[in-house]
Amino acid sequence: MKVPSFTDLLGPLPGIIAGLKSYRLFKAIDSPNNAKALKFLKKKRNIFNLKQANTGLNPLHLVTMKNDTQLIEAITVRQDCKAHINDQDNDQQWAAIHFAAQNGNSEALTYFLKLGANISIKNKEGSGPIHIAAGHNHKDFIQKLIERSVHIDERDAKMRTALHYSAVQNFADLAEWLVSKGASTSVVDSVGMTPIYVAVHAGSFNVTEFLHNYKDGYTKIPGSKCKLIHLACRHQDTKILEFLHANGHDLWDFDNEVDRESVYHYAALDGAVNCIDYLVSKNIAIDRQDSRGLTPLHIAVGVKNLAVIKKLCEAGAKLDIPNIEGLSPFDMAESVRDHATLTLLRRFKR
């Protein structure tokens, strides 16, 4: 007969005790009153082995998420904190410095730097502290990172910089400050988009207006498959489209010499009926065909967008233009037995 070991005799008891300790500590951290949490943090026992089961967050992550400088100071003065300063959770791979960047807590960053925090550590999405701070409009935090030699154009996993992040969120003041500090307006991400391309794609008017002053961001961009004016036609709001048109961007341009899609093609694909109204008001030809022989009406029929189909037909789009396969928009609808589209098209069939 096998003699049970001491561990066997204890069974699940150690795990239960650890779970209770975690629960008590995490509940104390979550409390608006810091007294109990401070009491826990001042004890010499190991607290960094206590983690949330589902996320892997340890006490340092949690106090930084809470954005409580008193608790952050209390935990960072512990002698064992230095060994865990770059611990990442098991969910999104965030370290404490990522949460500090999200909150823009420059004081927390000062504590973390003293303990040797990795200022360029990447999370699961490949974003570093500078990218997270930029995505939340925290200029002072970014300034501290730059002072510690983080490059202002440091790339994330998608090759985007802090300026790309500010463009997505339409943080124009931050974008202007980043450029003043040397951020490149022509740097391209993994899909060939510069910051102004990202701004137009995201519908960020204020950043678009600012970055438009830097032509290196939208002329002769390697890998670019379309022009800014085409991206602008993917939004219901015509503000960016009107701004670009007023500043010399040609509504008659094709996106590139391979696909040869017009601004109408982009508007039709994304259901931007307001852009279609604007283009019609400027007398832009509505039936131009791309390299596949598709008109904007072909595109609208293909994605079954009845509102766009109606808008194009009301503007005079022709139903009988064949693509390179010999199919007209009406033929396409018939081939897939799209009864709703056919019913609508018959109202305009001449």
Order of alpha helices (4+ residues) and beta strands (2+ residues): alpha-alpha-alpha-alpha-alpha-alpha-alpha-alpha-alpha-alpha-alpha-alpha-alpha-alpha-alpha-alpha-alpha-alpha-alpha-alpha-alpha
